[in-house]
């Protein structure tokens, strides 16, 4: 070994070579790993001391690597996904589309498509809520309300049926009525009795009617 005087010159220390120990390096150092103290791991030790350390294999823990680590996925904790062990009894869940949460046990709101009339759904607040981006003349939380409903004020008279066709309304009139709002009573028209024979078409005139044969 190598001898070093102390700073006051009254003592010394020995720096022993590998395999020796003691004040004067007079003791042969025994290999503390020779007895294989690590049950499921590799033993390493310092050349200067008898201290050793066990480096455990995967799935084992403890000072001597003798404690088995339970696989966190053993109980199949993921409700709608696959389980991935991460060691020390921990795990992560890889969720299938439409699900979220630590255990994949929360359905994403947009998975059931709540937005009507071709609205686009976006999950918010980590999948606990959603918003709808509506198309055209639709609004509301679920795009279920029409903006400017052309039939809201019942424009079709005489019990006509109103159809909202996008940019305007269209009336389906009951027999005997016509006009954009079913406002014309055909029974008051000279042509109502179909006076033109042999397939001729009748045209109302200010003073009566005329036939186009």
C-alpha positions in Angstrom: 0.0 0.0 0.0 0.9 3.7 -0.1 1.7 5.6 3.1 0.8 9.2 3.6 1.9 11.4 6.5 -0.7 13.4 8.3 -0.5 17.2 8.1 1.0 17.5 11.6 3.5 14.7 11.0 2.4 12.8 14.0 0.6 10.0 12.2 0.0 8.4 8.9 -2.6 6.7 6.7 -2.3 3.8 4.3 -4.0 3.7 0.9 -4.3 0.0 0.3 -4.1 -1.8 -3.0 -7.0 -3.8 -4.3 -7.7 -6.9 -2.2 -6.2 -5.6 1.1 -7.5 -3.6 4.0 -6.6 -2.6 7.6 -4.6 0.2 9.2 -1.4 -1.1 7.6 -3.0 -3.0 4.7 -2.2 -6.2 6.6 -5.6 -7.9 6.1 -6.6 -9.7 3.0 -10.0 -8.4 1.9 -12.6 -11.1 1.5 -15.0 -10.8 -1.5 -18.4 -9.9 0.1 -20.2 -11.1 -3.0 -18.6 -14.6 -2.9 -21.6 -15.9 -0.9 -24.1 -14.6 -3.6 -26.1 -12.6 -1.1 -28.4 -11.2 -3.9 -31.3 -13.5 -4.5 -32.4 -12.1 -7.9 -29.7 -9.5 -8.8 -26.0 -8.8 -9.3 -23.7 -8.1 -6.4 -21.2 -5.2 -6.5 -18.8 -4.0 -3.8 -16.2 -1.3 -3.1 -12.5 -2.3 -3.2 -11.9 -0.2 0.0 -14.7 -1.5 2.2 -16.6 -4.7 2.7 -19.9 -3.0 1.8 -21.8 -4.5 -1.1 -24.9 -3.6 -3.1 -27.4 -5.7 -4.9 -28.6 -4.5 -8.3 -32.0 -6.2 -8.7 -33.3 -7.8 -11.8 -36.6 -6.5 -13.2 -39.6 -7.5 -11.1 -37.5 -7.7 -7.8 -36.7 -5.3 -5.0 -35.3 -5.1 -1.5 -31.8 -5.0 0.0 -31.1 -8.6 -1.2 -33.4 -8.5 -4.3 -35.6 -11.0 -2.5 -39.0 -9.2 -2.7 -41.0 -9.9 -5.8 -42.8 -6.9 -7.3 -46.4 -7.5 -8.2 -47.2 -6.7 -11.8 -49.6 -3.6 -11.7 -51.5 -5.1 -14.6 -52.2 -8.4 -12.9 -55.7 -7.4 -11.9 -56.5 -5.9 -15.4 -57.3 -2.4 -14.1 -57.9 -0.8 -17.5 -61.6 -0.8 -18.2 -61.4 0.1 -22.0 -57.8 -0.2 -22.9 -54.5 -2.1 -22.6 -52.3 -2.1 -19.5 -48.6 -1.3 -19.6 -46.5 -2.1 -16.4 -44.1 0.6 -15.4 -42.5 -1.1 -12.4 -43.0 -0.8 -8.6 -46.6 -2.0 -9.0 -47.4 1.0 -11.2 -49.0 0.9 -14.6 -50.4 3.1 -17.4 -53.6 2.4 -19.4 -53.6 3.0 -23.2 -57.2 3.8 -23.9 -59.1 2.7 -27.0 -60.6 5.6 -29.1 -63.5 7.3 -27.3 -62.3 6.7 -23.8 -60.1 8.6 -21.3 -59.1 8.6 -17.6 -56.4 6.8 -15.6 -58.4 3.5 -16.0 -59.9 4.4 -19.4 -63.3 4.4 -17.6 -64.5 7.8 -18.9 -66.3 8.1 -22.2 -65.3 11.1 -24.2 -68.4 13.3 -24.9 -67.7 13.5 -28.6 -67.6 9.8 -28.9 -71.4 9.7 -29.0 -71.5 12.7 -31.4 -73.9 15.1 -29.6 -73.6 17.9 -32.3 -76.5 17.8 -34.7 -76.8 19.0 -38.3 -73.2 18.2 -39.2 -71.8 20.2 -36.3 -68.2 19.5 -35.3 -67.6 18.3 -31.7 -64.4 19.1 -29.7 -63.6 17.5 -26.3 -62.7 20.1 -23.6 -61.5 20.1 -20.0 -59.5 16.9 -20.3 -62.5 15.0 -21.8 -65.1 16.0 -19.2 -66.9 18.5 -21.5 -67.4 19.4 -25.1 -68.2 22.3 -27.5 -70.0 22.2 -30.9 -69.0 24.2 -33.9 -72.2 24.5 -35.9 -72.8 24.7 -39.6 -75.0 27.1 -41.6 -78.0 28.5 -39.8 -77.8 26.3 -36.7 -76.8 27.3 -33.2 -77.1 26.1 -29.6 -75.1 23.8 -27.4 -75.8 20.8 -29.8 -76.5 22.8 -32.9 -80.1 22.0 -32.5 -81.6 25.5 -32.9 -82.2 27.2 -36.3 -81.2 30.8 -36.7 -83.8 32.8 -38.7 -86.4 30.1 -38.9 -88.4 31.3 -41.9 -91.4 29.4 -40.7 -91.5 30.7 -37.2 -94.2 33.3 -37.9 -96.4 30.9 -39.9 -96.3 32.8 -43.2 -98.5 30.3 -45.1 -102.1 31.3 -44.9 -105.2 29.2 -45.2 -103.7 26.3 -43.3 -100.8 25.9 -45.8 -97.8 23.9 -44.7 -94.5 25.9 -44.4 -91.2 24.4 -45.4 -87.8 26.0 -44.4 -85.6 25.3 -47.4 -82.5 27.1 -46.3 -82.6 30.8 -47.5 -86.4 31.2 -47.6 -89.6 29.5 -47.0 -91.9 27.6 -49.3 -95.6 27.0 -48.8 -97.5 23.8 -49.7 -101.0 25.0 -50.2 -104.3 23.2 -49.6 -106.5 22.6 -52.6 -108.2 25.7 -53.8 -105.4 28.0 -52.8 -102.3 29.3 -54.4 -99.7 32.0 -54.2 -96.3 32.3 -52.4 -98.2 32.3 -49.1 -101.3 30.4 -50.2 -103.1 33.8 -50.1 -105.0 33.4 -53.3 -108.4 31.7 -53.1 -108.8 30.0 -56.4 -112.6 29.5 -55.9 -112.9 33.2 -56.5 -111.0 33.0 -59.8 -112.8 32.9 -63.2 -110.6 30.0 -64.1 -111.6 27.9 -61.0 -114.3 26.2 -62.9 -111.9 25.2 -65.7 -113.9 26.9 -68.5 -111.3 26.1 -71.2 -112.1 22.9 -73.0 -110.1 20.3 -74.9 -106.9 20.8 -72.8 -106.8 24.6 -73.2 -105.2 26.6 -70.4 -107.1 29.3 -68.5 -105.6 32.7 -67.7 -107.3 35.1 -65.3 -107.8 38.5 -66.7 -108.9 41.8 -65.1 -112.3 41.5 -66.7 -112.7 37.8 -66.8 -110.5 35.1 -68.3 -108.9 34.0 -71.6 -108.2 30.5 -73.0 -105.0 29.4 -74.7 -106.0 26.5 -76.9 
